[in-house]
């Protein structure tokens, strides 16, 4: 079990286990009614996406649980301070970026899949290497949690990133252009195709526009990859973050980069 050590309220240090911790038990008993059993939101905000929690320092997070949030439905709690610290540590762990988490899997093997048999670079780019039609994943380990990475890999249509909605346009001459819609209004549309070319179209040229309901990303990686392969890819993606100079990522080592 991973140990989370979080500074809370002054110089005190709280060490709580996650996810099977007292904090989780307290969350289910005290917070799930508003934030949901999986902390993905309800009457209260989603606590797993990162923004709501990461913008709070440890002292502010502790205070918001202890005293509530004025002007909202978040009430104060009468829990003892040590239980509030356990609860706060658990809440913090829900939105911890992937690169700060211990991820099962072999990142080196995951790099081989990403750049090889997985075909991921046909759409995605990491540090300038790869395709254009999918989101750049160079900093994905800092932007997403491990559960979010897993969902994106196995259920890509669950949450489509803004600006990457698939579209096929039929022009008046019968030709078709497919890609992702960057901008669209009543007068023009921009489409980024798989080759990285940005096509600017006047709507006067367009006969029909069909937006995809599902992601452009294949949804069968759960069948194409073994559970171990999936863990390896997640371990690799979790380590993709913008690092200080001199600290190399796994994909750089796999390409023979040297310090």
Residue frames as qw, qx, qy, qz and C-alpha x, y, z in Angstrom:
[[0.000, 0.885, 0.465, 0.000, 0.00, 0.00, 0.00],
 [0.404, 0.515, -0.026, 0.756, 1.24, 3.44, -0.93],
 [0.391, -0.599, -0.433, 0.549, 1.98, 5.81, 1.92],
 [0.178, 0.764, 0.212, 0.583, 0.96, 9.41, 1.52],
 [0.469, -0.432, -0.351, 0.686, 2.72, 11.88, 3.78],
 [0.115, 0.731, 0.346, 0.577, 1.08, 15.27, 3.69],
 [0.233, -0.047, -0.381, 0.894, 1.91, 18.41, 5.60],
 [0.234, -0.692, -0.568, -0.380, -1.22, 19.80, 7.17],
 [0.393, -0.875, -0.170, -0.227, -1.92, 22.79, 9.40],
 [0.342, -0.855, 0.390, -0.022, 1.48, 24.07, 10.38],
 [0.139, 0.605, -0.782, -0.052, 4.38, 21.70, 10.81],
 [0.703, -0.105, 0.647, -0.277, 2.42, 18.53, 11.64],
 [0.261, 0.323, -0.788, -0.455, 2.88, 15.59, 9.29],
 [0.799, 0.061, 0.372, -0.468, 0.12, 13.17, 8.47],
 [0.103, 0.289, -0.895, -0.323, 0.88, 9.74, 7.04],
 [0.725, 0.167, 0.399, -0.536, -2.16, 7.90, 5.75],
 [0.358, -0.044, 0.874, 0.327, -2.53, 4.78, 3.69],
 [0.556, 0.471, -0.014, -0.684, -4.37, 4.91, 0.40],
 [0.353, -0.356, -0.259, -0.826, -6.75, 3.83, -0.90],
 [0.672, -0.423, -0.601, -0.086, -7.81, 1.42, 1.92],
 [0.273, 0.179, -0.464, 0.824, -7.41, 3.94, 4.71],
 [0.074, -0.540, -0.641, 0.540, -9.34, 5.47, 7.56],
 [0.094, 0.362, -0.127, -0.919, -9.64, 8.46, 5.27],
 [0.268, -0.076, -0.748, -0.603, -11.58, 6.45, 2.73],
 [0.249, -0.449, -0.845, 0.151, -13.92, 5.13, 5.43],
 [0.069, -0.526, -0.349, 0.772, -14.48, 8.66, 6.72],
 [0.139, 0.195, -0.411, -0.879, -15.07, 9.94, 3.20],
 [0.274, -0.257, -0.847, -0.377, -17.75, 7.32, 2.51],
 [0.254, -0.541, -0.728, 0.336, -19.45, 8.10, 5.80],
 [0.137, -0.655, -0.267, 0.694, -19.24, 11.90, 5.74],
 [0.023, 0.522, -0.307, -0.795, -18.69, 13.14, 2.19],
 [0.169, 0.069, 0.868, 0.462, -20.06, 10.68, -0.35],
 [0.222, 0.659, 0.668, -0.264, -23.63, 11.97, 0.01],
 [0.220, 0.882, 0.026, -0.416, -22.62, 15.13, -1.85],
 [0.046, 0.698, -0.597, -0.392, -19.41, 14.21, -3.68],
 [0.857, 0.271, -0.330, -0.288, -20.42, 10.66, -4.69],
 [0.917, -0.344, 0.196, 0.041, -19.08, 7.31, -3.55],
 [0.816, 0.174, 0.157, 0.528, -16.22, 7.59, -6.07],
 [0.287, -0.629, -0.032, 0.722, -15.75, 11.32, -5.42],
 [0.314, 0.192, 0.572, 0.733, -16.76, 12.12, -9.01],
 [0.134, -0.037, -0.030, -0.990, -19.35, 14.67, -8.01],
 [0.109, -0.570, -0.813, -0.039, -23.05, 15.10, -7.29],
 [0.162, -0.946, -0.279, -0.018, -24.38, 18.00, -5.28],
 [0.401, -0.791, 0.281, 0.367, -20.73, 18.74, -4.54],
 [0.411, 0.758, -0.428, -0.271, -17.88, 19.10, -7.05],
 [0.952, 0.197, -0.196, 0.125, -15.84, 16.30, -8.59],
 [0.460, -0.815, 0.346, 0.063, -12.79, 15.79, -6.39],
 [0.850, -0.070, 0.425, 0.302, -10.87, 13.52, -8.76],
 [0.602, 0.734, 0.173, 0.263, -10.15, 15.96, -11.58],
 [0.679, 0.011, -0.122, 0.724, -7.45, 17.82, -9.72],
 [0.146, 0.546, 0.074, 0.822, -8.30, 21.47, -10.17],
 [0.512, -0.729, -0.195, -0.410, -10.58, 21.82, -7.14],
 [0.833, -0.520, -0.060, 0.180, -8.04, 20.21, -4.80],
 [0.743, 0.116, 0.004, 0.660, -4.63, 21.07, -6.27],
 [0.129, 0.699, 0.045, 0.702, -5.33, 24.79, -6.06],
 [0.593, -0.759, 0.022, -0.266, -5.65, 24.44, -2.26],
 [0.256, 0.509, -0.739, 0.361, -2.55, 24.16, -0.13],
 [0.468, -0.158, -0.853, 0.169, -2.64, 21.64, 2.70],
 [0.034, -0.192, -0.540, 0.819, -3.66, 24.17, 5.35],
 [0.422, 0.115, -0.125, -0.890, -6.52, 25.47, 3.18],
 [0.579, -0.061, -0.739, -0.339, -7.75, 21.94, 2.44],
 [0.323, -0.190, -0.801, 0.466, -7.73, 21.10, 6.16],
 [0.118, 0.204, 0.329, -0.915, -9.60, 24.32, 6.97],
 [0.479, 0.037, -0.394, -0.784, -12.22, 23.79, 4.25],
 [0.561, -0.187, -0.800, -0.101, -13.08, 20.39, 5.71],
 [0.295, -0.235, -0.676, 0.633, -13.00, 21.53, 9.33],
 [0.076, 0.376, 0.300, -0.873, -14.88, 24.82, 8.93],
 [0.475, 0.639, 0.604, -0.037, -16.82, 24.28, 5.73],
 [0.315, 0.122, 0.363, 0.868, -16.92, 26.63, 2.74],
 [0.164, 0.529, 0.382, -0.740, -19.00, 29.81, 3.26],
 [0.412, 0.488, -0.199, -0.743, -21.58, 30.47, 0.55],
 [0.463, 0.197, -0.792, -0.347, -21.75, 26.82, -0.51],
 [0.854, -0.299, -0.198, -0.377, -23.47, 23.65, 0.68],
 [0.664, 0.195, -0.612, 0.383, -20.18, 22.48, 2.23],
 [0.570, -0.772, -0.090, -0.267, -20.84, 22.35, 6.00],
 [0.055, -0.662, 0.676, -0.319, -18.31, 22.30, 8.84],
 [0.787, -0.065, -0.612, -0.036, -17.47, 18.98, 10.46],
 [0.562, -0.709, 0.267, -0.333, -17.31, 17.99, 14.10],
 [0.945, 0.084, -0.240, 0.206, -14.69, 15.30, 13.47],
 [0.605, -0.690, 0.158, 0.363, -11.53, 15.38, 15.60],
 [0.170, 0.850, -0.379, -0.325, -8.51, 17.02, 13.99],
 [0.318, -0.372, 0.839, 0.236, -6.66, 13.73, 13.51],
 [0.542, 0.396, 0.742, 0.015, -9.60, 12.28, 11.57],
 [0.374, 0.882, 0.079, -0.275, -9.86, 15.44, 9.48],
 [0.062, -0.706, 0.622, 0.332, -6.19, 15.02, 8.59],
 [0.447, -0.009, 0.881, 0.155, -6.82, 11.41, 7.53],
 [0.489, 0.682, 0.525, -0.138, -9.79, 12.55, 5.48],
 [0.199, 0.900, -0.186, -0.340, -7.80, 15.38, 3.89],
 [0.254, -0.477, 0.777, 0.323, -4.96, 13.01, 3.00],
 [0.498, 0.286, 0.814, 0.091, -7.41, 10.68, 1.28],
 [0.395, 0.847, 0.283, -0.214, -9.05, 13.54, -0.62],
 [0.001, -0.805, 0.457, 0.378, -5.61, 14.77, -1.71],
 [0.405, -0.212, 0.848, 0.267, -4.74, 11.29, -2.97],
 [0.579, 0.548, 0.589, -0.130, -7.82, 11.23, -5.23],
 [0.451, 0.889, 0.055, -0.046, -6.41, 13.96, -7.45],
 [0.486, -0.617, 0.472, 0.401, -2.70, 13.17, -7.15],
 [0.545, 0.663, -0.368, -0.358, -1.13, 13.43, -10.62],
 [0.988, 0.113, -0.105, -0.021, -0.01, 10.13, -12.07],
 [0.578, 0.540, -0.453, 0.412, 3.70, 10.96, -11.91],
 [0.222, -0.538, 0.551, -0.598, 3.43, 11.25, -8.12],
 [0.872, -0.161, 0.204, -0.414, 1.75, 7.85, -7.83],
 [0.296, -0.339, 0.885, 0.118, 3.20, 4.38, -7.60],
 [0.754, 0.350, -0.130, -0.540, 1.97, 2.60, -10.73],
 [0.770, -0.120, 0.623, 0.069, 2.17, -1.15, -11.23],
 [0.758, 0.631, 0.158, 0.047, 3.90, -2.02, -14.48],
 [0.663, -0.211, 0.296, 0.654, 7.17, -1.72, -16.38],
 [0.203, 0.848, 0.038, -0.488, 7.55, 1.75, -17.89],
 [0.101, -0.485, 0.691, 0.527, 10.27, 0.60, -20.29],
 [0.252, 0.230, 0.916, 0.211, 8.01, -2.15, -21.64],
 [0.242, 0.764, 0.502, -0.325, 5.19, 0.40, -21.85],
 [0.061, 0.724, -0.302, -0.617, 7.39, 2.67, -23.97],
 [0.161, -0.158, 0.867, 0.444, 7.97, -0.18, -26.40],
 [0.237, 0.533, 0.812, -0.005, 4.24, -0.72, -26.75],
 [0.134, 0.825, 0.223, -0.501, 3.49, 2.99, -27.09],
 [0.109, 0.704, -0.442, -0.545, 6.08, 3.54, -29.80],
 [0.032, -0.215, 0.921, 0.324, 5.60, 0.08, -31.34],
 [0.051, -0.260, -0.941, -0.212, 2.77, -2.43, -31.44],
 [0.067, 0.591, 0.609, -0.524, 0.23, -0.13, -29.79],
 [0.310, 0.515, 0.499, 0.625, 0.40, 2.28, -32.70],
 [0.211, -0.797, -0.414, 0.387, -0.13, 5.20, -30.33],
 [0.261, -0.479, 0.204, 0.813, 2.24, 7.54, -32.17],
 [0.218, 0.408, 0.681, 0.568, -0.03, 7.46, -35.20],
 [0.158, -0.822, -0.430, -0.338, -2.14, 10.02, -33.32],
 [0.502, -0.859, -0.060, 0.086, -0.26, 11.12, -30.18],
 [0.503, 0.648, -0.321, 0.473, 3.02, 12.94, -29.73],
 [0.695, -0.681, -0.061, 0.220, 5.51, 12.82, -26.86],
 [0.408, -0.678, 0.292, 0.538, 8.39, 15.28, -26.88],
 [0.262, 0.651, -0.391, -0.595, 8.04, 15.94, -30.59],
 [0.035, 0.190, -0.942, -0.275, 7.81, 12.30, -31.61],
 [0.258, 0.362, 0.876, -0.187, 4.50, 11.05, -33.02],
 [0.135, 0.529, 0.668, 0.506, 1.29, 12.15, -34.70],
 [0.004, -0.133, 0.048, -0.990, -0.91, 15.21, -34.59],
 [0.424, -0.380, -0.517, -0.639, -4.55, 14.20, -34.51],
 [0.662, -0.550, -0.504, 0.067, -4.62, 13.23, -30.81],
 [0.334, -0.934, 0.082, -0.095, -3.65, 15.24, -27.72],
 [0.422, 0.593, -0.571, 0.380, 0.06, 15.77, -27.03],
 [0.847, -0.460, -0.264, -0.040, 0.99, 13.48, -24.11],
 [0.491, 0.475, -0.435, 0.587, 4.35, 15.03, -23.20],
 [0.081, -0.320, 0.524, -0.785, 3.03, 16.26, -19.84],
 [0.659, -0.309, -0.471, -0.498, 0.14, 13.83, -19.36],
 [0.625, -0.193, -0.673, 0.346, 1.56, 12.33, -16.16],
 [0.154, -0.092, -0.382, 0.906, 1.29, 15.74, -14.50],
 [0.351, -0.066, -0.176, -0.917, -2.16, 16.53, -15.88],
 [0.773, -0.167, -0.385, -0.476, -4.06, 13.32, -15.20],
 [0.597, -0.426, 0.600, -0.320, -4.50, 10.85, -12.36],
 [0.111, -0.202, 0.956, 0.181, -3.82, 7.15, -12.85],
 [0.417, 0.423, 0.771, -0.230, -7.57, 6.30, -12.96],
 [0.413, 0.763, 0.040, -0.496, -8.07, 8.99, -15.60],
 [0.110, 0.547, -0.731, -0.393, -5.24, 7.55, -17.70],
 [0.263, 0.047, 0.964, 0.000, -6.74, 4.08, -17.42],
 [0.450, 0.610, 0.528, -0.382, -10.16, 5.35, -18.46],
 [0.317, 0.751, -0.267, -0.514, -8.70, 7.21, -21.44],
 [0.001, -0.384, 0.878, 0.287, -6.91, 4.07, -22.59],
 [0.138, 0.160, 0.977, -0.018, -9.78, 1.62, -22.14],
 [0.174, 0.726, 0.659, -0.095, -12.84, 3.87, -22.56],
 [0.331, -0.040, 0.177, 0.926, -11.68, 6.73, -24.80],
 [0.115, -0.511, -0.505, -0.686, -15.21, 7.91, -25.60],
 [0.405, -0.625, -0.599, 0.295, -16.08, 8.46, -21.92],
 [0.147, -0.882, -0.075, 0.441, -14.47, 11.92, -21.97],
 [0.663, 0.495, 0.238, 0.508, -13.33, 13.46, -25.23],
 [0.402, -0.414, -0.062, 0.814, -10.80, 16.27, -24.81],
 [0.279, 0.867, 0.211, -0.355, -12.01, 19.65, -26.04],
 [0.172, 0.778, -0.433, -0.420, -10.65, 20.38, -29.50],
 [0.056, -0.300, 0.923, 0.233, -10.35, 16.70, -30.48],
 [0.661, 0.332, 0.506, -0.443, -13.88, 15.96, -31.62],
 [0.379, -0.022, 0.777, 0.503, -13.79, 13.83, -34.76],
 [0.463, 0.640, 0.188, -0.584, -15.45, 15.19, -37.88],
 [0.460, 0.127, 0.699, 0.533, -15.89, 14.26, -41.53],
 [0.266, 0.638, 0.066, -0.720, -16.72, 17.02, -43.99],
 [0.568, 0.373, 0.650, 0.339, -18.13, 16.38, -47.45],
 [0.048, -0.411, 0.180, 0.892, -17.35, 19.16, -49.90],
 [0.594, 0.541, 0.155, -0.575, -19.63, 20.24, -52.70],
 [0.458, 0.537, -0.619, -0.345, -17.39, 18.44, -55.22],
 [0.940, -0.082, -0.254, -0.211, -17.98, 15.16, -53.36],
 [0.556, 0.329, -0.613, 0.455, -14.53, 14.87, -51.75],
 [0.690, -0.672, -0.256, -0.084, -14.24, 14.23, -48.02],
 [0.251, 0.566, -0.524, 0.586, -11.92, 15.57, -45.33],
 [0.777, -0.514, -0.361, -0.045, -11.63, 13.82, -41.97],
 [0.414, 0.315, -0.479, 0.707, -9.85, 14.87, -38.81],
 [0.299, -0.545, -0.610, 0.490, -10.59, 16.83, -35.65],
 [0.063, 0.845, 0.327, 0.419, -12.56, 20.06, -35.60],
 [0.448, -0.051, -0.314, 0.836, -10.50, 22.90, -34.21],
 [0.149, 0.343, 0.240, -0.896, -12.88, 25.78, -34.77],
 [0.070, 0.391, 0.803, 0.445, -16.29, 25.92, -36.40],
 [0.194, 0.424, 0.348, -0.813, -18.93, 28.58, -36.86],
 [0.593, 0.616, 0.443, -0.272, -21.58, 29.51, -39.40],
 [0.394, 0.861, -0.204, -0.248, -18.97, 30.83, -41.84],
 [0.458, 0.607, -0.647, 0.050, -15.88, 28.63, -41.61],
 [0.927, -0.354, 0.102, -0.072, -14.34, 25.51, -40.12],
 [0.133, 0.708, -0.692, 0.041, -10.79, 24.44, -39.29],
 [0.989, -0.090, 0.015, -0.120, -9.94, 20.73, -39.51],
 [0.156, -0.680, 0.715, 0.055, -6.65, 19.19, -38.39],
 [0.908, 0.212, -0.274, -0.234, -6.04, 16.04, -40.44],
 [0.935, -0.319, 0.081, 0.131, -3.92, 13.01, -39.51],
 [0.735, 0.341, -0.021, 0.586, -0.90, 14.45, -41.32],
 [0.405, -0.488, -0.240, 0.735, -0.94, 17.57, -39.15],
 [0.125, 0.246, 0.366, 0.889, -2.26, 19.83, -41.91],
 [0.126, 0.494, 0.535, -0.674, -4.74, 22.47, -40.76],
 [0.140, 0.375, 0.676, 0.618, -7.45, 22.89, -43.39],
 [0.143, 0.379, 0.314, -0.858, -9.42, 26.14, -43.34],
 [0.121, 0.375, 0.819, 0.418, -12.75, 25.74, -45.09],
 [0.308, 0.011, 0.012, -0.951, -15.39, 28.24, -45.99],
 [0.467, 0.231, 0.767, -0.374, -18.85, 26.85, -45.26],
 [0.582, 0.574, -0.107, -0.567, -19.74, 27.80, -48.84],
 [0.321, 0.447, -0.806, -0.217, -17.50, 24.88, -49.90],
 [0.147, -0.092, 0.933, -0.315, -19.20, 22.42, -47.56],
 [0.531, -0.178, -0.574, -0.597, -22.14, 20.18, -48.43],
 [0.810, -0.453, -0.308, -0.209, -22.33, 18.12, -45.23],
 [0.037, 0.570, -0.657, 0.493, -20.68, 17.96, -41.78],
 [0.857, -0.301, -0.384, -0.167, -20.78, 14.81, -39.66],
 [0.163, -0.656, 0.590, -0.443, -19.42, 14.98, -36.11],
 [0.575, 0.020, -0.814, 0.076, -18.44, 11.69, -34.50],
 [0.666, -0.636, -0.066, -0.384, -20.20, 10.71, -31.31],
 [0.912, -0.346, 0.023, 0.218, -17.28, 8.51, -30.28],
 [0.303, -0.780, 0.405, 0.368, -13.58, 9.21, -29.91],
 [0.623, 0.644, -0.413, -0.165, -11.24, 8.74, -32.85],
 [0.089, -0.513, 0.836, -0.173, -9.14, 6.57, -30.55],
 [0.603, -0.037, -0.764, -0.225, -9.76, 2.79, -30.84],
 [0.589, -0.474, 0.281, -0.591, -11.79, 1.39, -27.95],
 [0.972, -0.021, -0.199, -0.121, -10.47, -2.18, -28.09],
 [0.239, 0.632, -0.653, 0.342, -7.14, -1.86, -26.27],
 [0.617, -0.356, 0.538, -0.450, -8.67, -3.89, -23.45],
 [0.952, 0.176, 0.217, -0.120, -8.86, -6.81, -25.90],
 [0.677, 0.664, -0.262, 0.179, -5.71, -6.12, -27.92],
 [0.175, 0.596, -0.619, 0.481, -3.45, -5.76, -24.89],
 [0.635, -0.266, -0.698, 0.195, -3.01, -8.10, -21.94],
 [0.465, -0.860, -0.209, -0.026, -3.63, -6.77, -18.40],
 [0.684, -0.424, 0.102, 0.585, 0.15, -6.67, -17.91],
 [0.418, 0.327, 0.344, 0.775, 0.60, -4.69, -21.14],
 [0.152, -0.840, -0.340, -0.395, -2.04, -2.21, -20.01],
 [0.604, -0.753, -0.070, 0.251, -0.25, -1.72, -16.69],
 [0.650, -0.121, 0.229, 0.715, 3.01, -1.21, -18.57],
 [0.221, 0.581, 0.359, 0.696, 1.53, 1.47, -20.84],
 [0.362, -0.877, -0.248, -0.195, 0.01, 3.24, -17.83],
 [0.696, -0.538, 0.028, 0.475, 3.35, 3.12, -16.01],
 [0.514, 0.161, 0.298, 0.788, 4.99, 4.72, -19.04],
 [0.004, -0.726, -0.358, -0.588, 2.35, 7.43, -19.45],
 [0.537, -0.801, -0.249, 0.086, 2.44, 8.18, -15.72],
 [0.640, -0.412, 0.100, 0.641, 6.12, 9.14, -16.03],
 [0.382, 0.468, 0.352, 0.715, 5.53, 11.63, -18.81],
 [0.196, -0.923, -0.273, 0.187, 5.85, 15.06, -17.25],
 [0.378, 0.813, -0.165, 0.411, 7.86, 18.16, -17.97],
 [0.807, -0.459, -0.141, 0.344, 11.00, 17.73, -15.87],
 [0.191, -0.899, 0.249, 0.305, 13.94, 19.94, -14.98],
 [0.562, 0.689, -0.455, -0.060, 16.89, 19.91, -17.42],
 [0.092, 0.505, -0.838, 0.187, 19.04, 16.80, -17.07],
 [0.503, 0.004, 0.776, -0.381, 16.25, 14.52, -15.88],
 [0.243, 0.166, -0.734, -0.612, 15.33, 12.20, -18.70],
 [0.774, 0.049, 0.223, -0.591, 12.05, 10.46, -19.43],
 [0.735, -0.054, 0.675, 0.033, 11.67, 6.79, -20.34],
 [0.725, 0.642, 0.249, 0.018, 11.03, 7.50, -24.01],
 [0.179, 0.902, -0.392, -0.025, 14.29, 9.45, -24.22],
 [0.449, -0.493, 0.745, 0.025, 16.27, 6.55, -22.76],
 [0.780, 0.249, 0.574, -0.017, 14.59, 4.14, -25.17],
 [0.602, 0.793, 0.067, 0.071, 15.85, 6.31, -28.04],
 [0.805, 0.096, -0.083, 0.579, 19.45, 6.39, -26.81],
 [0.005, -0.913, 0.044, -0.407, 19.47, 9.92, -25.38],
 [0.683, -0.098, -0.421, 0.589, 22.35, 10.75, -23.10],
 [0.308, -0.872, -0.237, 0.299, 22.71, 13.35, -20.39]]
